[in-house]
């Protein structure tokens, strides 16, 4: 496997809990992704509105299997998957992908949380996962870009409780962590990509700007970290990687078919349900 991330980038991920790779995807690739998502009626219908507990909502569409359309090419291309495998030091498989749809003026906030706060409920024993957030639109402080607490992945998993439809980390610990750790606003241009650890505390503010903030997040699990029980996300399934050129090839050939089957989050998302039950 070709080394895609530098030693310094891997060290930053291990030390800080995240690393940003600028321009991982070209303008043409990102515009094709945006165009497909814009015209994806199935995604629009499948997207669920997640209450942020403050009267606002964020739309979210999720799918478990990457598929053969442009979404799948982003999730399966070697520049992403082999970078993840460097960070996990293991074979990676596709855990799920999602499109975060923070629309202009109405996009709600995401509470402080760790992704592993959800995924722990799914029988995943170790935090040996990685999320890859690809900026479809520019992410700015004005339109509610991601905020992270640098080094917070070293705290381990924090207890989570439901806040609206979202799992939020124990606020007492979050507030104490904010006193000791740097809060970073992850400002991204389209095509920039954030790789982050599942125990990294992160949140985002509401989008009160005139500009939307859409982002695609591809989540991967280490093959050796196969969940010990079934859930609404897949257990180990070999991921067929594709050459990087496939992103443009498939995207140009078909901008009307996403090639994925969207999940019914209201019926299928067991993570939040399990979290609710565990806090009864």
C-alpha positions in Angstrom: 0.0 0.0 0.0 1.3 3.4 -1.0 2.0 5.8 1.9 -0.6 8.7 1.4 -0.4 10.5 4.7 3.0 11.8 5.9 4.6 10.8 9.1 3.7 14.3 10.5 0.1 13.9 9.5 -0.2 10.6 11.2 1.5 12.0 14.3 -1.0 14.9 14.3 -3.9 12.6 14.1 -2.6 10.5 17.0 -1.7 13.5 19.1 -4.6 15.9 18.3 -7.4 13.4 17.4 -7.8 14.7 13.9 -5.9 15.8 10.8 -7.0 18.0 7.9 -6.0 17.2 4.4 -6.5 20.3 2.2 -7.7 19.7 -1.4 -7.9 16.0 -1.2 -10.7 16.2 -3.8 -10.6 18.6 -6.7 -13.1 21.3 -7.5 -14.5 19.2 -10.3 -15.0 16.2 -8.1 -16.6 18.2 -5.3 -19.0 20.0 -7.7 -20.1 16.6 -9.2 -20.8 15.4 -5.6 -22.8 18.6 -4.9 -24.7 18.3 -8.1 -25.7 14.7 -7.5 -26.8 15.5 -3.9 -28.7 18.5 -5.1 -30.8 16.5 -7.5 -31.0 13.4 -5.4 -34.8 13.1 -4.7 -34.4 9.8 -2.9 -31.9 11.4 -0.5 -34.2 14.4 0.1 -37.1 12.1 0.9 -35.0 9.8 3.1 -33.3 12.6 5.1 -34.4 12.8 8.7 -34.7 16.0 10.6 -32.8 15.7 13.9 -34.0 18.0 16.7 -31.1 19.8 18.4 -33.0 20.3 21.6 -33.1 24.1 21.0 -36.0 24.2 18.5 -33.8 23.8 15.4 -33.2 20.8 13.1 -30.4 19.3 11.0 -31.2 17.1 8.1 -29.3 13.9 7.8 -29.3 11.1 5.2 -27.5 7.8 6.0 -26.6 4.7 4.1 -24.8 1.5 5.2 -23.3 0.2 1.9 -21.2 2.5 -0.3 -22.7 1.4 -3.6 -21.4 1.9 -7.1 -22.4 5.6 -7.7 -20.5 8.7 -7.0 -21.1 8.5 -3.2 -19.5 5.0 -3.3 -16.6 6.2 -5.3 -15.8 8.9 -2.7 -16.1 6.3 0.1 -14.2 3.5 -1.8 -11.4 5.5 -3.5 -7.9 4.6 -2.5 -6.9 8.1 -1.4 -9.5 7.9 1.4 -9.5 4.2 2.3 -5.7 3.7 2.3 -5.3 6.9 4.4 -7.8 5.5 6.9 -5.9 2.2 7.0 -2.7 4.0 7.8 -4.4 5.7 10.7 -6.0 2.5 12.0 -3.0 0.3 11.1 -5.4 -2.3 9.9 -7.7 -3.2 7.1 -10.7 -0.8 7.1 -14.3 -1.6 6.1 -17.2 0.8 5.4 -19.3 1.2 8.6 -21.6 3.7 7.0 -21.8 7.1 5.3 -24.0 10.1 5.7 -24.7 13.4 4.3 -25.1 16.3 6.8 -27.5 18.9 5.3 -27.2 22.1 7.2 -29.4 24.4 5.1 -29.0 28.2 5.1 -30.8 30.0 7.9 -32.5 26.9 9.3 -29.8 24.3 9.9 -29.7 23.4 13.6 -26.8 22.7 15.9 -25.1 19.4 16.8 -24.5 18.9 20.6 -21.0 18.1 21.9 -20.6 14.4 21.4 -18.2 11.6 20.5 -19.1 9.3 17.6 -18.1 6.4 19.8 -20.8 7.5 22.3 -23.2 6.2 19.7 -21.2 3.3 18.2 -20.3 1.8 21.6 -24.0 0.9 21.8 -23.7 -1.2 18.7 -21.3 -3.8 20.1 -18.1 -2.2 18.9 -15.6 -3.1 21.6 -12.8 -0.7 20.8 -12.6 2.9 19.4 -10.7 1.7 16.4 -12.8 3.6 13.9 -12.2 6.7 11.8 -14.6 9.3 10.3 -13.7 11.2 7.1 -15.6 14.4 6.6 -15.5 15.8 3.0 -16.5 19.4 2.7 -19.2 19.6 -0.1 -19.8 23.3 0.7 -17.3 25.7 2.3 -17.5 25.3 6.1 -17.1 28.6 8.0 -17.8 29.8 11.5 -20.8 31.7 10.1 -22.5 28.6 8.6 -21.8 26.4 11.6 -18.6 24.6 10.9 -17.4 21.7 13.0 -15.8 22.6 16.3 -13.4 20.1 18.0 -11.6 19.9 21.3 -8.1 19.2 20.4 -6.6 16.1 22.3 -10.0 15.2 23.8 -9.9 11.7 22.2 -7.4 10.9 25.0 -10.2 11.3 27.6 -11.7 8.0 26.5 -15.4 7.5 26.0 -17.5 10.0 27.9 -21.1 9.1 29.0 -23.8 10.3 26.6 -27.4 11.2 27.2 -30.2 12.1 24.7 -30.7 15.8 23.9 -33.6 16.1 21.5 -32.9 13.5 18.9 -29.1 13.7 19.4 -26.7 11.9 21.8 -24.9 14.6 23.8 -21.8 14.0 25.9 -21.9 14.7 29.7 -21.9 18.5 29.7 -20.1 18.7 33.1 -17.1 16.9 31.6 -17.3 18.9 28.3 -17.2 22.2 30.2 -14.2 21.0 32.3 -12.5 19.8 29.1 -13.0 23.2 27.5 -11.0 24.8 30.3 -8.0 22.6 29.6 -8.1 21.9 25.8 -8.0 24.1 22.7 -11.3 24.6 20.9 -10.7 24.6 17.2 -13.1 25.7 14.5 -12.6 23.4 11.5 -12.8 25.9 8.6 -12.8 24.0 5.2 -13.0 24.7 1.5 -14.9 22.4 -0.7 -12.8 19.3 -1.2 -10.9 19.7 2.0 -11.2 16.6 4.2 -11.1 16.0 8.0 -10.0 12.6 9.4 -11.0 12.3 13.0 -11.0 9.9 15.9 -14.3 8.5 17.2 -13.5 9.7 20.8 -12.8 13.3 19.6 -15.3 15.6 21.2 -17.0 17.8 18.5 -20.0 19.9 17.9 -21.3 22.5 15.6 -23.4 25.7 16.0 -26.6 26.5 14.1 -26.4 27.8 10.6 -27.8 31.3 10.7 -26.0 32.4 7.5 -27.2 32.7 3.9 -25.0 29.8 2.8 -25.7 26.1 3.2 -23.1 23.7 4.8 -23.4 20.3 3.3 -20.8 17.6 4.2 -20.4 13.9 3.4 -19.0 11.8 6.2 -17.7 8.3 5.5 -17.1 6.2 8.6 -14.8 3.2 8.7 -14.2 0.4 11.3 -11.1 -1.7 11.6 -11.6 -5.3 10.4 -10.2 -6.6 13.7 -12.8 -4.5 15.5 -15.8 -6.4 14.1 -18.8 -5.8 16.4 -19.8 -8.7 18.6 -23.5 -8.3 17.9 -25.7 -7.2 15.0 -27.0 -3.7 14.8 -28.4 -1.3 12.2 -24.8 -0.8 10.9 -22.9 -3.6 9.1 -20.5 -6.0 10.7 -17.2 -6.7 8.8 -17.8 -6.7 5.1 -14.7 -6.6 2.8 -14.5 -3.2 1.1 -13.6 -3.2 -2.6 -11.4 -0.2 -3.1 -11.4 1.6 -6.4 -8.8 3.7 -8.2 -9.0 7.5 -7.5 -9.9 8.2 -11.2 -13.2 6.4 -10.6 -14.6 9.4 -8.8 -14.7 11.6 -11.9 -15.4 8.7 -14.3 -18.5 7.6 -12.4 -19.6 11.1 -11.4 -19.5 12.3 -15.0 -21.3 9.3 -16.3 -24.2 9.5 -14.0 -25.2 12.5 -11.8 -28.8 11.3 -11.3 -28.3 8.0 -9.6 -26.6 7.9 -6.2 -26.3 4.1 -6.3 -27.1 3.7 -2.6 -30.0 2.5 -0.5 -30.8 5.1 2.2 -31.6 4.0 5.8 -34.9 4.8 7.5 -33.3 6.5 10.5 -36.6 6.7 12.5 -37.2 3.0 12.2 -33.6 1.6 12.1 -31.3 3.8 14.2 -30.9 1.6 17.3 -28.0 3.6 18.8 -30.1 6.4 20.2 -32.8 3.9 21.3 -30.1 1.8 23.2 -28.7 5.0 24.7 -32.2 6.0 26.0 -32.7 2.5 27.5 -29.3 2.5 29.1 -30.0 5.8 30.9 -33.5 4.7 32.2 
